[in-house]
Amino acid sequence: MAAINPVVANLFAPLPAFHSFQPPADLSLATAPTSDLMLPVVSTSVWSRPITSGQQKYALSTIRGLKKVKDASPFLYPVDYIALGIPHYPTIIPHPMDLGTIEKKLGGGPKMEQANYPPYNTVDEFIADVRLVFRNCLSFNGPDHVITQMGKNVEEAFNKALKNMPGPEEVSAFWTLLLQEI
């Protein structure tokens, strides 16, 4: 069995968010044997379609609800690693994410702040960022830390809310019925 090229293997590690992926600078596919290359899986999920207005509103409402969960306080704003005395944080967590940033990317907050954050193109991107918040927490703090346990509680609330995310066709049907009544 051929050894897997570590550069190629790193390409297919879980991505923090689809819209923020940057390939490694030292990537050279020309030097990787073709037998070691893996083809990425293309998502056929309903969430990989362009985000609808209804889904965006539901996602924004979900984030605002999560921010009110009792255990959400560590996840409301970007980690201030200098104030917290953890200067090594960026070396462990190269792609930080927090609920406040997600809210801004969904169009919440002052318009001036929103301009600095690219909006989500799909529900998948939104879900990936929310999951990134909790994956980062686990990576930095470990599984037994109190902050990680708080993150699990907030993530559980997210998973419950996500079950009610309208699909693209549900949103269209809803608006079609609503417009017929007007």
Disulfide bonds with the S-S distance in Angstrom:
none
